[in-house]
Amino acid sequence: MNETPVTMIAAFTIRDAETYSRYAKGFFPLLKKHGGRFITYDDATVTLEGTSPGGRFVMFRFPSEEAARRWYNDPEYQKLSKHRRASTDASFLTMVHEALPQP
């Protein structure tokens, strides 16, 4: 497994703000539990090329792919994520590996 830092990028449209708020409240403690760090979110991104799915973009980081997978597979997170799945239309949740330093 890759041990370089990874950034998670999520894009989704919130359909039910009340249900989504339950997810958001529980998200940060679980992120921290797995060594993650929140970077940003944006509800008004600007796409310069290509097709944007629109909605909200969220970025957060883990020290490794292994930490990101532990977070995602954590039964507590999977239980919490039911609120996100019920309240949003997700375009993607993508893991991006940090580029390795060039020799």
LINCORGI-V209624 format. One record per residue. N is the residue number from 1. D_FIRST is the distance of its C-alpha to the first C-alpha in Angstrom with 2 decimals. Layout:
# LINCORGI-V209624
N/D_FIRST
N/D_FIRST
This chain:
# LINCORGI-V209624
1/0.00
2/3.79
3/6.35
4/9.26
5/11.56
6/11.85
7/15.26
8/16.24
9/19.40
10/21.66
11/25.00
12/27.58
13/31.31
14/32.72
15/35.46
16/36.28
17/36.08
18/37.19
19/34.47
20/31.82
21/33.07
22/32.12
23/28.49
24/28.70
25/30.25
26/27.47
27/24.56
28/24.77
29/24.78
30/21.60
31/19.92
32/21.08
33/20.11
34/16.38
35/16.83
36/17.37
37/20.17
38/22.48
39/23.36
40/26.06
41/27.55
42/30.24
43/32.69
44/34.31
45/31.82
46/33.37
47/31.95
48/33.25
49/32.10
50/30.98
51/31.35
52/30.32
53/29.80
54/31.76
55/31.66
56/29.42
57/26.30
58/24.09
59/21.42
60/19.38
61/16.50
62/13.73
63/12.53
64/8.79
65/6.96
66/6.78
67/10.49
68/11.27
69/10.29
70/12.30
71/15.05
72/15.28
73/15.34
74/17.68
75/20.95
76/22.93
77/21.24
78/21.67
79/25.29
80/25.82
81/24.33
82/27.16
83/29.45
84/27.49
85/27.43
86/31.13
87/32.20
88/30.38
89/29.88
90/26.26
91/25.58
92/21.81
93/18.91
94/16.40
95/13.16
96/13.63
97/11.33
98/13.50
99/14.85
100/14.16
101/17.54
102/19.60
103/21.00
